[in-house]
Each structure stands twice: as C-alpha cells, then as structure tokens.
Amino acid sequence: MAQDDAGPLSAIDWLSRSVTTPGTDLPRPGLPPDEPPVATSALPGEISTHSLDGPTLDALGLVPVAASGLPRDLWGTSPTAELARLLRAERIETLPAIQALLMTLLLAELDPPEDRADDGMLFLARIDKLLDLGALDPALALLELAGEPQPEPFRRWFDIALLTGQEDRACAVMRDSPRIAPTFPARIFCLARGGDWNAAALSLRTGEALGHIEPEMAGLLARFLDPELFEGEPDLPLPDRPSPLVLRLMEAIGQPMATTTLPLAFAHADLSANAGWKTRIEAGERLARTGAIEPNRLWGLYTERRAAASGGVWDRVRAVQAIDAAIEARDGRAVAAALQPAWAAMVAVGLEVPFASLYGESLAGMDLTGPAGALAFRIGLLSDAYQTVAARRRPEGPDEAFLAGLAQGDGAAGSPADQLGVAVRSAFAPGARPAADFADLIDGRRRGEALLTAIDHVTEGARGDLRDITAGLVLLRHVGLETVARRAALELLLLERRG
C-alpha cells in the first residue's frame, strides 16, 4: 500500500466493518451504507444506565499513578475532543524515549478530562494510537477493562483477535453479546468458524440479494465458504486496503498477503508459528522499532537457528549471533571484532536502542579501548544504565564530555559538535523556563495537552526548527520528566535517524 505525505493509515482507516448499532436501519456513523445491521427490530432499544459518579471509559488504564509518574489530574481542563485529536496526530516514527513516554500516556490510569464525556472518545483515541504503534497486547488488555462489549470498543477488540489468531474467541463474544450487531461479512465469517456453513451460505445469499455486501467482499466470502467451486479460477486481485477480516479471509482461501506494506499492527499476523523464520524476524523488527514487543522477543527470533542464506536479514542474524556469543564468552577481542558489524546492522533497520537495551551495559563494562571502546560508550548511553555508563567513562575529547555531562543532567560540560547539540544544551541550561504557550497551558491546568504538544515539538523539531527541540525538552524537564528529557536528548545526538 502506497503511503502519501500524510503518513501511514491510522487505525480508524483500516478497522474491519464488523459491527453496527443494533436496532436501526442505518449503519453506524462513519461506515458506508453497504453494511447495515443484519437484523432490525421495532422493539424499543435496550435501556442502559450509569452512575454519574461512576468510572468512565476515559478513566480506564493499566499503569497506576504510582508507576506512571504522572499526576492523576493530568488531563485537567483540556477538552476531550482536543486531547483525542492530539493523540491521533502523534507520529509513531519518533525517538524511542518519546515512544515510551507516549506508551505510558496511553496506558496510564488517569482521571478523565473535566468535561467528562461519556462516549469514550479519549479511550478510543488511546486504543487507536496503540494500534498504530502495533501494541496489540496492551490494547487488548485495556479493552478488556471496558466490561460488557459496546460496538466501538468491540470493533477494535475483534480486529486485534483476528490479527493475533483469537478469532474464535472474538466470534464467541459477538454471538453472546446482544449489544453487538454484526454486519453481514462478520456474521458469515463467524458462522463458518463455528461450523455452521449452511447458515453462513444463507447469510451470504441474503446479504447479496439485499445489496448489503460489496461485490468484492461477496466474491471473497463465496470462495471462503466453498473453495471447490472456484478450482481453476484465477486468483482474486489483492486488495489495496485490506482490513484484518479481509487479511484472514485471503489467508483462508490460499492467497496469504504480505504485511510489510500494511499498517504496523498487521505485522502481528506474521509472528505466528505458521509463518516462515524470515517473515517472523522481519515482523519482529518492525514491531520492536516502536516498542510494541520487547527486544528479547526479537532476539529470540534472531538466535533461533543458524542462518542458511546470506544478505539482508540473514546478515543481521549472523551479526547478532556473533556479538551475542562474544559477550556471553566475555571475550574482549571477539567483542571488538564483532561490535562494529553488529551495530551497523542495527543502524540499518533502526534498532539501535533495542540493541543497546540488551548489550549496552555489558559492553560498557568490558573496558574496550580504541574505536570499539568509543562505540561501546555511545551504545551504553542509549541503554537504561546511561548514567552509570557516563560516570564510569573518562571522556576522550569535548564531544564525549558533553555527552557524559548530559547523561548526568549537566549540559554545560564539554562542547556540542553541531547546532543540534547547541539546541539540546540550551534545554539543560540553568534557569531554562517553558515557552509562553506552554506556560499558559500549565497555568490553565492543561498539563497533559502541554505534554502532548511537547512530544510533537521534539519529534518535529529534529526535522526542522531546532528551537522546537529546546522548547519540548524544557517542558519535559519542567513537568518532572527529567529521565525522558535526558534520554531523548541523548538519542537525538547519538542515533543516525533523528526524530
């Protein structure tokens, strides 16, 4: 799928049209008129009640306040709609430290904004951004806190289940939840998965007769239900924008689709044991870049077996296995020989920080000398042990002195090598204060809104106006996120990619 200048498709653009509002003749807002409810009723809709003082979807979270480091009233007086817009607009291709902060914001258990909307707008925006990041496991865990399934949260739950091989569970929930009205394609899929092929075929004929199923989807479902009728027929054309439901149907009819050009969440479908080793590694690399899976999971794929080919992913496998074996053996000479090739392989695919998180502290503790020692120092600064690594190193030159000082919160040590370094140093200058627009947001109890804007400043500043980097880092420090500010600053200076 070609991506334009607006960036990759967001979750709302590729979710399956799997449910609709029960008890109406019109599809749910945001869906085209080709998938109305499977059945309608003249009976009054089910009456739901809620406590005005009870919890709302927007208050749900997985990370408690004590663990997130964020104030419970972070959202304050910010309008829910504006927070949802800012979350959906955040880029997923940013610095790992910023990605980690964004993930915390998405998962944190916080009070809802004071306008306290009951429609779950902010909750759904958080889920959609998790899907954009490929973080399906935490998105699913957050959705399961929502209690009785509602159409919009379940729409996302259904697609996560499709992408992670839990479609039978999703179909069971759909069948047992009267609030969930499946569209014809979803109903047909679930009937077939449950073994009721006759009912599925009848639903397909009914949906076609009523004009409620698009011709392309009808053809795909027909092959799914009775593939023998189409033996000898040419393959179906690959859809440009498949939903997870279409992806599963294409796989079922023997036309599996590559996910490398699809939104990041689709990469989870390639982590299954049914996929080849190369496919699983490439999917793991994509997901590790955004923090959607832990580095150890990707490294488990890298070290699963010996590479039998060369080039591309196989060169990375060999490089990782070589440095892993050298570090495990504590062989300084072997580490020095394997380090540069391994690092170059990680730089090529944007996996420097996952590499550093696994090996950075060990490398810095091996007292390597020369170019290998200098590289090990920089890798160590990208790890969780960045302060310890900085304290142990005797800087070689003003550039290393600046990096070591920055890791310890002192931007005045040494000298930055370029204008980006100058912009970073300004953020750590004594007495640095938030810019006026940030100060106004904080004074107006819109701290979360200021934080989302600062995230955007750091990300976009690396692509253009370096003053935005300074402003964003100052704000992070001002609201108590010193560790995030330091790590983001180090990543700006050390990573080959910026922002």
C-alpha positions in Angstrom: 0.0 0.0 0.0 1.5 3.3 -1.0 1.9 5.8 1.7 1.5 9.5 0.9 2.9 12.6 2.7 0.2 12.4 5.3 1.8 9.3 6.7 0.6 5.8 7.2 -3.0 4.9 7.6 -4.3 5.3 11.2 -6.3 2.6 12.9 -9.6 4.2 12.1 -8.9 3.9 8.4 -8.3 0.1 8.3 -10.5 -1.4 11.0 -12.9 -4.1 9.9 -16.5 -3.0 9.4 -17.6 -5.8 11.7 -20.3 -4.3 13.9 -23.1 -1.8 13.7 -25.6 -0.2 16.0 -28.4 -2.6 16.8 -32.0 -1.6 16.4 -31.5 0.8 13.5 -31.9 0.7 9.7 -28.8 2.8 9.2 -25.1 1.8 9.6 -23.2 3.2 12.4 -21.7 6.7 11.8 -18.5 6.6 9.9 -19.4 3.4 7.9 -20.5 3.4 4.3 -24.1 2.3 3.6 -23.1 -1.1 2.2 -23.0 -2.8 5.6 -26.2 -2.2 7.6 -27.3 -4.3 10.5 -28.0 -8.0 9.9 -31.4 -7.6 11.5 -33.6 -4.8 12.8 -36.4 -4.7 15.3 -39.4 -2.5 16.0 -39.0 -3.1 19.7 -37.5 -0.3 21.9 -33.8 -0.4 22.2 -32.3 -1.7 25.5 -32.1 1.0 28.1 -28.7 1.4 29.8 -27.9 3.2 33.0 -24.8 4.5 34.6 -23.8 6.3 37.7 -22.9 10.0 37.3 -20.1 9.4 39.8 -19.0 6.1 38.4 -16.0 5.4 36.3 -16.0 6.1 32.5 -14.1 4.5 29.7 -11.7 7.5 29.6 -10.6 6.8 33.2 -9.5 3.2 32.5 -5.8 2.4 32.5 -3.3 -0.4 33.0 -0.5 1.6 34.7 -1.3 3.1 38.1 -0.3 6.6 39.0 2.5 5.4 41.3 4.1 3.6 38.4 3.5 6.1 35.6 5.0 9.1 37.4 2.1 11.2 36.0 -0.3 13.2 38.1 -3.8 11.7 38.3 -5.4 15.0 37.1 -3.0 15.3 34.1 -5.8 16.0 31.6 -7.4 18.7 33.8 -9.5 21.2 31.9 -8.4 20.3 28.4 -11.4 19.5 26.1 -11.7 15.8 25.5 -12.0 16.3 21.7 -8.7 18.3 21.6 -6.8 15.6 23.5 -8.2 12.9 21.2 -7.1 14.9 18.2 -3.6 15.4 19.6 -3.2 11.7 20.4 -4.3 10.6 17.0 -1.9 13.2 15.4 1.2 12.0 17.2 3.7 10.3 14.9 4.7 6.8 15.7 8.1 7.2 14.0 9.9 9.1 16.7 12.6 8.7 19.2 12.4 5.6 21.4 12.3 7.6 24.6 9.4 9.6 23.2 7.7 6.4 22.0 8.0 5.0 25.6 6.5 8.2 27.1 3.6 8.1 24.6 3.0 4.5 25.5 2.9 5.4 29.2 0.3 8.2 28.4 -1.8 5.8 26.5 -1.8 3.2 29.3 -1.9 5.4 32.4 -4.8 5.3 34.8 -5.8 8.9 34.9 -8.8 11.0 35.8 -10.9 11.8 32.7 -10.9 15.5 31.5 -13.2 17.7 33.4 -15.8 17.9 30.6 -16.2 14.1 31.3 -17.7 12.9 28.1 -19.5 9.5 28.4 -18.8 8.4 24.8 -15.3 7.2 25.5 -13.8 9.5 22.8 -10.4 9.7 24.6 -10.4 6.0 25.4 -10.9 5.1 21.7 -8.2 7.6 20.7 -5.8 5.9 23.1 -6.7 2.5 21.7 -6.3 3.6 18.1 -2.9 5.0 18.8 -1.8 1.8 20.5 -3.0 0.0 17.3 -1.0 2.5 15.2 2.1 1.6 17.3 1.4 -2.1 16.8 0.9 -2.6 20.6 -1.9 -5.1 20.4 -1.3 -6.9 23.7 -1.7 -3.7 25.9 -4.6 -2.5 23.6 -6.4 -5.8 24.2 -5.8 -5.7 27.9 -7.1 -2.1 28.1 -10.2 -3.1 26.0 -10.9 -6.0 28.4 -11.3 -3.5 31.2 -14.3 -1.9 29.5 -16.7 -4.6 30.7 -19.7 -5.5 28.7 -18.9 -5.2 25.0 -20.0 -2.0 23.2 -19.9 -1.6 19.4 -16.9 0.8 19.0 -14.6 -0.8 21.6 -15.6 -4.3 20.3 -14.8 -3.3 16.7 -11.2 -2.8 17.8 -11.3 -6.0 20.0 -12.5 -8.0 17.1 -9.6 -6.9 14.8 -7.0 -7.5 17.4 -8.3 -11.0 17.8 -8.1 -11.5 14.0 -4.5 -10.3 13.9 -3.4 -12.4 16.9 -5.2 -15.7 16.0 -8.0 -15.4 18.5 -10.8 -15.1 16.0 -12.9 -18.0 17.5 -12.9 -16.2 20.9 -14.0 -12.9 19.2 -16.8 -14.8 17.4 -18.0 -16.3 20.7 -18.1 -12.8 22.3 -20.0 -11.5 19.3 -22.5 -14.3 19.5 -23.1 -13.9 23.2 -23.3 -10.1 23.3 -26.8 -8.7 22.4 -25.3 -5.2 22.2 -23.1 -6.2 19.4 -24.9 -6.3 16.0 -22.6 -8.0 13.4 -22.5 -6.9 9.8 -23.1 -9.5 7.2 -19.4 -10.2 6.5 -18.5 -10.6 10.2 -21.6 -12.8 10.8 -20.8 -15.0 7.8 -17.2 -15.4 8.9 -18.2 -16.3 12.5 -20.9 -18.7 11.4 -18.3 -20.5 9.3 -15.7 -20.5 12.0 -18.3 -22.1 14.3 -19.0 -24.8 11.7 -22.5 -23.6 10.6 -21.7 -23.5 6.9 -25.3 -23.7 5.8 -26.3 -20.6 7.8 -23.2 -18.8 6.6 -24.1 -19.6 3.0 -27.7 -18.4 3.5 -26.5 -15.2 5.1 -24.3 -14.6 2.1 -27.1 -15.1 -0.4 -29.4 -12.8 1.8 -26.8 -10.1 2.0 -26.1 -10.2 -1.7 -29.8 -10.1 -2.6 -30.4 -7.1 -0.3 -27.3 -5.3 -1.6 -25.7 -5.2 1.8 -22.4 -6.8 0.8 -19.9 -5.2 -1.7 -19.2 -7.3 -4.8 -15.6 -7.8 -3.9 -16.4 -8.9 -0.4 -19.1 -11.2 -1.7 -16.7 -12.9 -4.1 -14.1 -13.3 -1.3 -16.7 -14.8 1.1 -18.0 -17.2 -1.6 -14.5 -18.6 -2.1 -14.1 -18.8 1.7 -17.3 -20.8 2.1 -16.9 -23.1 -0.9 -13.4 -23.1 -2.4 -14.0 -26.2 -4.6 -16.4 -24.2 -6.8 -13.5 -21.9 -7.8 -10.9 -24.5 -8.6 -9.1 -23.5 -11.8 -10.3 -19.9 -11.5 -7.6 -17.1 -11.4 -6.6 -15.7 -8.0 -8.5 -12.8 -6.7 -6.7 -9.4 -7.1 -5.0 -8.3 -3.9 -7.0 -5.5 -2.1 -5.2 -2.2 -1.7 -6.6 -1.6 1.8 -7.4 -4.9 3.5 -8.9 -5.0 6.9 -7.9 -7.7 9.3 -11.0 -9.6 8.3 -10.0 -9.4 4.7 -6.5 -10.5 5.6 -7.8 -13.6 7.4 -10.2 -14.4 4.5 -7.4 -14.1 1.9 -5.2 -16.4 4.0 -8.1 -18.9 4.3 -8.6 -19.2 0.5 -4.9 -19.8 0.0 -3.9 -16.3 -1.0 -1.9 -15.0 2.0 -0.9 -11.4 1.8 2.5 -9.9 2.8 2.1 -7.4 5.6 5.3 -5.4 5.1 3.4 -2.6 3.3 0.4 -2.8 5.6 -0.1 -0.8 8.9 2.2 -1.9 11.7 -0.5 -3.8 13.6 -0.8 -6.3 10.8 2.8 -7.5 11.5 1.5 -9.5 14.4 -0.2 -11.9 12.0 3.4 -12.8 10.8 4.6 -13.7 14.2 2.6 -16.9 14.3 4.3 -20.3 14.2 2.8 -20.8 10.7 5.0 -18.1 9.2 8.5 -18.7 8.0 11.5 -17.7 10.0 12.5 -14.8 7.8 8.9 -13.5 7.8 8.8 -13.7 11.6 12.1 -11.9 12.0 11.0 -9.0 9.7 7.7 -8.7 11.6 9.6 -8.6 14.9 11.9 -5.9 13.6 9.0 -3.7 12.6 7.3 -4.1 16.0 10.5 -3.7 18.1 11.2 -0.4 16.5 8.1 1.1 18.1 8.4 -0.8 21.4 5.4 -2.9 20.5 7.3 -6.0 21.5 10.2 -6.5 24.0 13.7 -6.7 22.5 14.1 -10.1 24.0 11.4 -11.4 21.8 13.1 -10.2 18.6 16.5 -11.5 19.9 14.9 -14.9 20.4 14.0 -14.9 16.7 17.5 -13.8 15.7 19.1 -16.6 17.7 16.5 -19.3 16.9 18.8 -21.2 14.5 21.7 -20.8 12.1 21.2 -18.7 9.0 21.3 -20.8 5.9 21.5 -17.9 3.4 23.2 -14.5 3.1 22.2 -10.9 2.5 19.6 -8.7 4.2 18.0 -10.2 7.3 20.5 -13.1 7.3 23.4 -10.8 7.6 21.7 -9.3 10.6 21.1 -12.7 12.1 24.8 -13.6 11.8 25.9 -10.2 13.2 23.7 -10.5 16.2 24.7 -14.1 16.9 28.4 -13.2 16.7 28.2 -10.3 19.2 25.9 -12.3 21.4 28.3 -15.2 21.6 31.3 -12.9 22.1 29.7 -11.0 25.0 28.5 -14.3 26.6 32.1 -15.6 26.5 33.4 -12.3 27.8 36.0 -12.3 25.0 37.1 -8.7 24.6 38.9 -9.4 21.3 35.9 -11.1 19.8 33.6 -8.4 21.0 35.8 -5.7 19.5 35.8 -7.5 16.1 32.0 -8.2 16.1 30.8 -4.9 17.5 31.0 -2.6 14.5 29.3 -5.1 12.1 26.5 -5.7 14.6 26.0 -2.0 15.2 25.9 -1.2 11.5 23.3 -3.9 11.0 21.1 -2.4 13.7 21.5 1.1 12.4 20.4 -0.1 9.0 17.0 -1.1 10.4 16.6 1.5 13.2 17.1 -1.0 16.1 19.9 0.8 17.9 18.0 1.3 21.2 16.7 -2.3 21.5 20.3 -3.5 20.8 21.6 -1.0 23.5 19.0 -2.1 26.0 20.3 -5.7 25.8 24.0 -5.2 25.4 24.8 -1.6 26.3 25.7 -2.0 30.0 27.7 -5.2 29.4 29.7 -3.6 26.6 30.5 -0.5 28.7 31.7 -2.7 31.5 34.3 -4.6 29.3 36.8 -1.8 29.2 37.2 -1.9 25.5 39.7 0.6 24.0 40.1 2.5 20.8 37.2 2.7 18.3 35.4 -0.2 19.9 35.6 1.5 23.3 34.2 4.7 21.9 31.4 2.9 20.2 30.6 0.9 23.3 30.4 4.1 25.3 27.9 5.6 22.9 25.8 2.4 22.9 25.8 2.4 26.7 24.4 5.9 26.7 21.4 4.6 24.8 20.7 1.9 27.5 18.8 2.1 30.8 22.2 2.3 32.5 23.2 5.5 30.7 24.0 7.4 34.0 26.3 4.6 35.2 28.0 4.3 31.8 28.6 8.1 31.8 30.0 8.1 35.3 32.5 5.3 34.6 33.9 6.8 31.4 36.9 9.1 31.3 35.8 11.3 28.4 38.0 11.5 25.3 37.5 15.0 23.9 34.9 17.7 24.3 32.2 15.7 22.5 32.3 12.8 24.9 32.5 15.2 27.8 29.3 16.8 26.6 27.5 13.5 26.2 28.6 12.3 29.6 27.5 15.5 31.2 24.2 15.5 29.5 23.5 11.9 30.7 24.0 13.2 34.3 21.9 16.4 33.8 24.8 18.8 33.2 24.6 20.4 29.8 27.5 22.7 30.5 30.2 20.1 30.3 32.2 19.8 27.1 31.1 21.2 23.8 28.4 20.2 21.4 29.5 19.1 18.0 26.8 20.9 16.0 23.7 23.1 16.1 21.6 20.2 17.2 23.8 19.9 20.2 23.5 23.6 20.9 19.7 23.3 20.9 19.9 20.4 23.3 22.4 22.2 25.6 20.0 25.2 25.8 17.3 22.9 27.2 19.6 21.9 30.1 20.8 25.4 30.9 20.2 26.6 34.5 17.0 28.5 34.8 15.5 27.4 31.5 11.8 28.0 31.6 8.9 26.8 29.5 7.9 28.9 26.5 4.9 31.2 26.9 2.5 28.9 25.1 3.5 26.0 27.3 3.3 28.2 30.4 -0.3 29.2 29.5 -1.3 25.6 29.2 0.2 24.7 32.5 -1.4 27.7 34.2 -4.7 26.7 32.7 -4.5 23.1 34.2 -3.9 21.6 30.8 -0.7 19.9 31.6 -1.4 16.7 29.5 -2.2 18.9 26.5 1.2 20.7 27.0 2.9 17.3 27.3 1.4 16.0 24.0 2.4 19.2 22.3 6.0 18.9 23.7 6.2 15.4 22.3 5.3 16.7 18.9 7.9 19.6 19.3 10.7 17.1 20.0 9.7 14.8 17.1 9.1 17.5 14.5 12.0 19.8 15.7 14.5 17.2 14.7 13.2 17.6 11.1 13.2 21.4 11.1 13.2 24.2 13.6 15.7 23.2 16.3 14.1 25.7 18.7 11.2 23.4 19.0 13.6 20.7 20.4 14.7 23.1 23.1 11.1 24.1 23.9 9.9 20.5 24.1 12.8 19.3 26.3 12.4 22.2 28.6 8.8 21.3 29.1 9.6 17.7 29.8 12.0 18.7 32.5 9.6 21.3 33.9 6.9 18.7 34.5 9.2 16.3 36.2 10.1 14.0 33.3 13.8 14.5 33.6 14.7 11.0 32.7 12.7 11.2 29.5 14.3 14.5 28.6 17.8 13.2 29.1 17.2 10.0 27.1 15.5 11.9 24.3 18.4 14.3 24.2 21.0 11.5 24.0 19.0 9.8 21.3 18.8 13.0 19.3 22.6 13.2 19.4 23.5 9.6 19.0 21.1 8.0 16.6 21.7 8.0 12.9 18.0 8.9 12.4 16.7 12.0 14.2 13.0 12.1 15.1 
